[in-house]
Structure formats: structure tokens, C-alpha cells
Amino acid sequence: MATNNKYRGILFAYGAALALSLSFIFSKMALNELSMIQFGVCWFALGTLWNILYITIAGKTKEILRINKTEFIAILAVALLEAVASGLFYIAIKKVANPAIVAFIGSMGPVFVTILGIVFLKET
């Protein structure tokens, strides 16, 4: 059974890599047709819709109402950082001729996560 899960996990990883690769290509195509503002509104509106559907289908709507002020501030900070990151990412895709360059630079994310985790969270 563990071997079966291992192979399924590898297939999921390949699927995720393919989906991410396609998102670079399709984002570049969309940004060639739309302004950054139009694209951003569509991107975040769809993200909001997917989250609302997931929360509703999973029956987790009551959990949203139990968020306290400290948790809300933390979530807001993460959301703002994610919005800045997404915005810069799509601006980079629009400005750089080859989206593979943006994908390569973006794949340095785990290095930054590791360094910042050590610095801020004292993780080793």
C-alpha cells in the first residue's frame, strides 16, 4: 500500500508541476490580451469564488466566523504579502519575453523560505 501511495504522490507532483507550467504560459497569453488591472480583478475574483465554493462544500462556514482579531490580522498580513507577490509575479511575466525565465527565478522561493525561516522563526 505504501508503494501505491508513493507512486500516486509522484503522479500528483508531476500534475502540479504541469499545472504550474501551464499557468505561466496561459498567464502570459492572457496578459498579452488584457491589462494588468483586468487580469488582476479576474484572477482574485476567481480565487475568491473557488474559496467560497470550497468552504461551502466542505461545510466550514461556521469556522470563518470564529476567527479572532489576532488571527484576522495575521491572515490579513499574509493576504497582503500574497497579493504583492502575485502582482509582482504577473508583472514580471508580462515584462519578460520568456516566461521560463520568470519560472526559473520563481523556483528560488524555497531557498528564500529556508533562509527567512532560519532568521525569523529560528528554525534549524
PyMOL commands that place a pseudoatom at each C-alpha (Angstrom):
pseudoatom trace, name=CA, resn=MET, resi=1, chain=A, elem=C, hetatm=0, pos=[0.000, 0.000, 0.000]
pseudoatom trace, name=CA, resn=ALA, resi=2, chain=A, elem=C, hetatm=0, pos=[2.854, 2.409, 0.800]
pseudoatom trace, name=CA, resn=THR, resi=3, chain=A, elem=C, hetatm=0, pos=[4.324, 1.864, -2.673]
pseudoatom trace, name=CA, resn=ASN, resi=4, chain=A, elem=C, hetatm=0, pos=[0.962, 2.645, -4.250]
pseudoatom trace, name=CA, resn=ASN, resi=5, chain=A, elem=C, hetatm=0, pos=[0.753, 5.908, -2.289]
pseudoatom trace, name=CA, resn=LYS, resi=6, chain=A, elem=C, hetatm=0, pos=[4.330, 6.733, -3.280]
pseudoatom trace, name=CA, resn=TYR, resi=7, chain=A, elem=C, hetatm=0, pos=[3.505, 6.412, -6.987]
pseudoatom trace, name=CA, resn=ARG, resi=8, chain=A, elem=C, hetatm=0, pos=[0.297, 8.372, -6.579]
pseudoatom trace, name=CA, resn=GLY, resi=9, chain=A, elem=C, hetatm=0, pos=[2.230, 11.102, -4.779]
pseudoatom trace, name=CA, resn=ILE, resi=10, chain=A, elem=C, hetatm=0, pos=[4.757, 11.243, -7.613]
pseudoatom trace, name=CA, resn=LEU, resi=11, chain=A, elem=C, hetatm=0, pos=[1.935, 11.489, -10.164]
pseudoatom trace, name=CA, resn=PHE, resi=12, chain=A, elem=C, hetatm=0, pos=[0.351, 14.319, -8.155]
pseudoatom trace, name=CA, resn=ALA, resi=13, chain=A, elem=C, hetatm=0, pos=[3.708, 16.121, -8.055]
pseudoatom trace, name=CA, resn=TYR, resi=14, chain=A, elem=C, hetatm=0, pos=[4.059, 15.813, -11.835]
pseudoatom trace, name=CA, resn=GLY, resi=15, chain=A, elem=C, hetatm=0, pos=[0.493, 17.032, -12.243]
pseudoatom trace, name=CA, resn=ALA, resi=16, chain=A, elem=C, hetatm=0, pos=[1.201, 20.029, -10.023]
pseudoatom trace, name=CA, resn=ALA, resi=17, chain=A, elem=C, hetatm=0, pos=[4.384, 20.818, -11.981]
pseudoatom trace, name=CA, resn=LEU, resi=18, chain=A, elem=C, hetatm=0, pos=[2.492, 20.606, -15.274]
pseudoatom trace, name=CA, resn=ALA, resi=19, chain=A, elem=C, hetatm=0, pos=[-0.355, 22.786, -13.991]
pseudoatom trace, name=CA, resn=LEU, resi=20, chain=A, elem=C, hetatm=0, pos=[2.101, 25.390, -12.697]
pseudoatom trace, name=CA, resn=SER, resi=21, chain=A, elem=C, hetatm=0, pos=[3.954, 25.373, -16.014]
pseudoatom trace, name=CA, resn=LEU, resi=22, chain=A, elem=C, hetatm=0, pos=[0.707, 25.870, -17.897]
pseudoatom trace, name=CA, resn=SER, resi=23, chain=A, elem=C, hetatm=0, pos=[-0.228, 28.742, -15.578]
pseudoatom trace, name=CA, resn=PHE, resi=24, chain=A, elem=C, hetatm=0, pos=[2.947, 30.580, -16.665]
pseudoatom trace, name=CA, resn=ILE, resi=25, chain=A, elem=C, hetatm=0, pos=[2.117, 30.101, -20.346]
pseudoatom trace, name=CA, resn=PHE, resi=26, chain=A, elem=C, hetatm=0, pos=[-1.583, 30.916, -20.092]
pseudoatom trace, name=CA, resn=SER, resi=27, chain=A, elem=C, hetatm=0, pos=[-0.892, 33.927, -17.867]
pseudoatom trace, name=CA, resn=LYS, resi=28, chain=A, elem=C, hetatm=0, pos=[1.469, 35.311, -20.493]
pseudoatom trace, name=CA, resn=MET, resi=29, chain=A, elem=C, hetatm=0, pos=[-1.192, 34.731, -23.155]
pseudoatom trace, name=CA, resn=ALA, resi=30, chain=A, elem=C, hetatm=0, pos=[-3.861, 36.442, -21.042]
pseudoatom trace, name=CA, resn=LEU, resi=31, chain=A, elem=C, hetatm=0, pos=[-1.593, 39.372, -20.184]
pseudoatom trace, name=CA, resn=ASN, resi=32, chain=A, elem=C, hetatm=0, pos=[-0.945, 39.904, -23.900]
pseudoatom trace, name=CA, resn=GLU, resi=33, chain=A, elem=C, hetatm=0, pos=[-4.708, 40.426, -24.336]
pseudoatom trace, name=CA, resn=LEU, resi=34, chain=A, elem=C, hetatm=0, pos=[-5.749, 42.117, -21.058]
pseudoatom trace, name=CA, resn=SER, resi=35, chain=A, elem=C, hetatm=0, pos=[-4.445, 44.969, -18.956]
pseudoatom trace, name=CA, resn=MET, resi=36, chain=A, elem=C, hetatm=0, pos=[-2.844, 44.119, -15.631]
pseudoatom trace, name=CA, resn=ILE, resi=37, chain=A, elem=C, hetatm=0, pos=[-5.874, 45.560, -13.818]
pseudoatom trace, name=CA, resn=GLN, resi=38, chain=A, elem=C, hetatm=0, pos=[-8.341, 43.427, -15.799]
pseudoatom trace, name=CA, resn=PHE, resi=39, chain=A, elem=C, hetatm=0, pos=[-6.238, 40.332, -15.277]
pseudoatom trace, name=CA, resn=GLY, resi=40, chain=A, elem=C, hetatm=0, pos=[-5.812, 41.036, -11.548]
pseudoatom trace, name=CA, resn=VAL, resi=41, chain=A, elem=C, hetatm=0, pos=[-9.523, 41.534, -10.970]
pseudoatom trace, name=CA, resn=CYS, resi=42, chain=A, elem=C, hetatm=0, pos=[-10.334, 38.294, -12.805]
pseudoatom trace, name=CA, resn=TRP, resi=43, chain=A, elem=C, hetatm=0, pos=[-7.536, 36.402, -11.006]
pseudoatom trace, name=CA, resn=PHE, resi=44, chain=A, elem=C, hetatm=0, pos=[-8.533, 37.455, -7.487]
pseudoatom trace, name=CA, resn=ALA, resi=45, chain=A, elem=C, hetatm=0, pos=[-12.283, 37.213, -8.190]
pseudoatom trace, name=CA, resn=LEU, resi=46, chain=A, elem=C, hetatm=0, pos=[-11.870, 33.611, -9.332]
pseudoatom trace, name=CA, resn=GLY, resi=47, chain=A, elem=C, hetatm=0, pos=[-9.670, 32.857, -6.325]
pseudoatom trace, name=CA, resn=THR, resi=48, chain=A, elem=C, hetatm=0, pos=[-12.334, 34.249, -4.034]
pseudoatom trace, name=CA, resn=LEU, resi=49, chain=A, elem=C, hetatm=0, pos=[-15.024, 32.220, -5.815]
pseudoatom trace, name=CA, resn=TRP, resi=50, chain=A, elem=C, hetatm=0, pos=[-13.013, 28.962, -5.510]
pseudoatom trace, name=CA, resn=ASN, resi=51, chain=A, elem=C, hetatm=0, pos=[-12.506, 29.599, -1.793]
pseudoatom trace, name=CA, resn=ILE, resi=52, chain=A, elem=C, hetatm=0, pos=[-16.174, 30.348, -1.181]
pseudoatom trace, name=CA, resn=LEU, resi=53, chain=A, elem=C, hetatm=0, pos=[-17.175, 27.181, -3.051]
pseudoatom trace, name=CA, resn=TYR, resi=54, chain=A, elem=C, hetatm=0, pos=[-14.666, 25.068, -1.101]
pseudoatom trace, name=CA, resn=ILE, resi=55, chain=A, elem=C, hetatm=0, pos=[-15.740, 26.490, 2.270]
pseudoatom trace, name=CA, resn=THR, resi=56, chain=A, elem=C, hetatm=0, pos=[-19.400, 25.963, 1.426]
pseudoatom trace, name=CA, resn=ILE, resi=57, chain=A, elem=C, hetatm=0, pos=[-18.986, 22.420, 0.062]
pseudoatom trace, name=CA, resn=ALA, resi=58, chain=A, elem=C, hetatm=0, pos=[-16.739, 21.413, 2.981]
pseudoatom trace, name=CA, resn=GLY, resi=59, chain=A, elem=C, hetatm=0, pos=[-19.279, 22.818, 5.450]
pseudoatom trace, name=CA, resn=LYS, resi=60, chain=A, elem=C, hetatm=0, pos=[-16.722, 25.093, 7.120]
pseudoatom trace, name=CA, resn=THR, resi=61, chain=A, elem=C, hetatm=0, pos=[-18.660, 28.385, 7.014]
pseudoatom trace, name=CA, resn=LYS, resi=62, chain=A, elem=C, hetatm=0, pos=[-19.058, 28.497, 10.815]
pseudoatom trace, name=CA, resn=GLU, resi=63, chain=A, elem=C, hetatm=0, pos=[-15.283, 28.255, 11.277]
pseudoatom trace, name=CA, resn=ILE, resi=64, chain=A, elem=C, hetatm=0, pos=[-14.811, 31.520, 9.359]
pseudoatom trace, name=CA, resn=LEU, resi=65, chain=A, elem=C, hetatm=0, pos=[-16.915, 33.354, 11.932]
pseudoatom trace, name=CA, resn=ARG, resi=66, chain=A, elem=C, hetatm=0, pos=[-14.726, 32.081, 14.821]
pseudoatom trace, name=CA, resn=ILE, resi=67, chain=A, elem=C, hetatm=0, pos=[-11.583, 33.959, 13.721]
pseudoatom trace, name=CA, resn=ASN, resi=68, chain=A, elem=C, hetatm=0, pos=[-10.365, 36.280, 16.489]
pseudoatom trace, name=CA, resn=LYS, resi=69, chain=A, elem=C, hetatm=0, pos=[-8.696, 39.679, 15.987]
pseudoatom trace, name=CA, resn=THR, resi=70, chain=A, elem=C, hetatm=0, pos=[-5.100, 38.390, 16.235]
pseudoatom trace, name=CA, resn=GLU, resi=71, chain=A, elem=C, hetatm=0, pos=[-5.774, 35.616, 13.720]
pseudoatom trace, name=CA, resn=PHE, resi=72, chain=A, elem=C, hetatm=0, pos=[-7.508, 38.081, 11.404]
pseudoatom trace, name=CA, resn=ILE, resi=73, chain=A, elem=C, hetatm=0, pos=[-4.521, 40.454, 11.472]
pseudoatom trace, name=CA, resn=ALA, resi=74, chain=A, elem=C, hetatm=0, pos=[-2.145, 37.579, 10.715]
pseudoatom trace, name=CA, resn=ILE, resi=75, chain=A, elem=C, hetatm=0, pos=[-4.336, 36.396, 7.832]
pseudoatom trace, name=CA, resn=LEU, resi=76, chain=A, elem=C, hetatm=0, pos=[-4.602, 39.955, 6.519]
pseudoatom trace, name=CA, resn=ALA, resi=77, chain=A, elem=C, hetatm=0, pos=[-0.805, 40.326, 6.568]
pseudoatom trace, name=CA, resn=VAL, resi=78, chain=A, elem=C, hetatm=0, pos=[-0.390, 37.050, 4.687]
pseudoatom trace, name=CA, resn=ALA, resi=79, chain=A, elem=C, hetatm=0, pos=[-3.068, 38.087, 2.185]
pseudoatom trace, name=CA, resn=LEU, resi=80, chain=A, elem=C, hetatm=0, pos=[-1.356, 41.413, 1.532]
pseudoatom trace, name=CA, resn=LEU, resi=81, chain=A, elem=C, hetatm=0, pos=[2.027, 39.738, 1.057]
pseudoatom trace, name=CA, resn=GLU, resi=82, chain=A, elem=C, hetatm=0, pos=[0.439, 37.196, -1.278]
pseudoatom trace, name=CA, resn=ALA, resi=83, chain=A, elem=C, hetatm=0, pos=[-1.242, 39.971, -3.280]
pseudoatom trace, name=CA, resn=VAL, resi=84, chain=A, elem=C, hetatm=0, pos=[2.073, 41.812, -3.642]
pseudoatom trace, name=CA, resn=ALA, resi=85, chain=A, elem=C, hetatm=0, pos=[3.844, 38.576, -4.626]
pseudoatom trace, name=CA, resn=SER, resi=86, chain=A, elem=C, hetatm=0, pos=[1.167, 37.662, -7.166]
pseudoatom trace, name=CA, resn=GLY, resi=87, chain=A, elem=C, hetatm=0, pos=[1.137, 41.159, -8.611]
pseudoatom trace, name=CA, resn=LEU, resi=88, chain=A, elem=C, hetatm=0, pos=[4.912, 41.265, -8.994]
pseudoatom trace, name=CA, resn=PHE, resi=89, chain=A, elem=C, hetatm=0, pos=[4.896, 37.758, -10.453]
pseudoatom trace, name=CA, resn=TYR, resi=90, chain=A, elem=C, hetatm=0, pos=[2.384, 38.664, -13.169]
pseudoatom trace, name=CA, resn=ILE, resi=91, chain=A, elem=C, hetatm=0, pos=[4.089, 41.978, -13.892]
pseudoatom trace, name=CA, resn=ALA, resi=92, chain=A, elem=C, hetatm=0, pos=[7.313, 40.006, -14.392]
pseudoatom trace, name=CA, resn=ILE, resi=93, chain=A, elem=C, hetatm=0, pos=[5.560, 37.569, -16.749]
pseudoatom trace, name=CA, resn=LYS, resi=94, chain=A, elem=C, hetatm=0, pos=[4.176, 40.488, -18.746]
pseudoatom trace, name=CA, resn=LYS, resi=95, chain=A, elem=C, hetatm=0, pos=[7.511, 42.305, -18.990]
pseudoatom trace, name=CA, resn=VAL, resi=96, chain=A, elem=C, hetatm=0, pos=[9.890, 39.385, -19.599]
pseudoatom trace, name=CA, resn=ALA, resi=97, chain=A, elem=C, hetatm=0, pos=[9.747, 37.929, -23.101]
pseudoatom trace, name=CA, resn=ASN, resi=98, chain=A, elem=C, hetatm=0, pos=[10.213, 34.318, -21.993]
pseudoatom trace, name=CA, resn=PRO, resi=99, chain=A, elem=C, hetatm=0, pos=[8.028, 33.128, -19.074]
pseudoatom trace, name=CA, resn=ALA, resi=100, chain=A, elem=C, hetatm=0, pos=[10.543, 30.318, -18.433]
pseudoatom trace, name=CA, resn=ILE, resi=101, chain=A, elem=C, hetatm=0, pos=[12.915, 32.945, -17.019]
pseudoatom trace, name=CA, resn=VAL, resi=102, chain=A, elem=C, hetatm=0, pos=[10.256, 34.028, -14.515]
pseudoatom trace, name=CA, resn=ALA, resi=103, chain=A, elem=C, hetatm=0, pos=[9.572, 30.379, -13.668]
pseudoatom trace, name=CA, resn=PHE, resi=104, chain=A, elem=C, hetatm=0, pos=[13.269, 29.764, -13.052]
pseudoatom trace, name=CA, resn=ILE, resi=105, chain=A, elem=C, hetatm=0, pos=[13.655, 32.812, -10.790]
pseudoatom trace, name=CA, resn=GLY, resi=106, chain=A, elem=C, hetatm=0, pos=[10.390, 31.931, -9.023]
pseudoatom trace, name=CA, resn=SER, resi=107, chain=A, elem=C, hetatm=0, pos=[11.715, 28.461, -8.269]
pseudoatom trace, name=CA, resn=MET, resi=108, chain=A, elem=C, hetatm=0, pos=[14.235, 30.108, -5.929]
pseudoatom trace, name=CA, resn=GLY, resi=109, chain=A, elem=C, hetatm=0, pos=[11.335, 30.585, -3.490]
pseudoatom trace, name=CA, resn=PRO, resi=110, chain=A, elem=C, hetatm=0, pos=[12.231, 27.566, -1.310]
pseudoatom trace, name=CA, resn=VAL, resi=111, chain=A, elem=C, hetatm=0, pos=[15.716, 29.000, -0.804]
pseudoatom trace, name=CA, resn=PHE, resi=112, chain=A, elem=C, hetatm=0, pos=[14.241, 32.252, 0.496]
pseudoatom trace, name=CA, resn=VAL, resi=113, chain=A, elem=C, hetatm=0, pos=[11.718, 30.357, 2.649]
pseudoatom trace, name=CA, resn=THR, resi=114, chain=A, elem=C, hetatm=0, pos=[14.561, 28.378, 4.213]
pseudoatom trace, name=CA, resn=ILE, resi=115, chain=A, elem=C, hetatm=0, pos=[16.714, 31.446, 4.898]
pseudoatom trace, name=CA, resn=LEU, resi=116, chain=A, elem=C, hetatm=0, pos=[13.816, 33.511, 6.269]
pseudoatom trace, name=CA, resn=GLY, resi=117, chain=A, elem=C, hetatm=0, pos=[12.613, 30.554, 8.372]
pseudoatom trace, name=CA, resn=ILE, resi=118, chain=A, elem=C, hetatm=0, pos=[16.041, 30.348, 9.974]
pseudoatom trace, name=CA, resn=VAL, resi=119, chain=A, elem=C, hetatm=0, pos=[16.253, 34.114, 10.534]
pseudoatom trace, name=CA, resn=PHE, resi=120, chain=A, elem=C, hetatm=0, pos=[12.714, 34.862, 11.741]
pseudoatom trace, name=CA, resn=LEU, resi=121, chain=A, elem=C, hetatm=0, pos=[11.492, 31.551, 13.149]
pseudoatom trace, name=CA, resn=LYS, resi=122, chain=A, elem=C, hetatm=0, pos=[14.846, 30.321, 14.470]
pseudoatom trace, name=CA, resn=GLU, resi=123, chain=A, elem=C, hetatm=0, pos=[14.306, 27.025, 12.657]
pseudoatom trace, name=CA, resn=THR, resi=124, chain=A, elem=C, hetatm=0, pos=[17.288, 24.776, 12.004]
for i in range(1, 124): cmd.bond("trace and resi %d" % i, "trace and resi %d" % (i + 1))
show_as sticks, trace
zoom trace
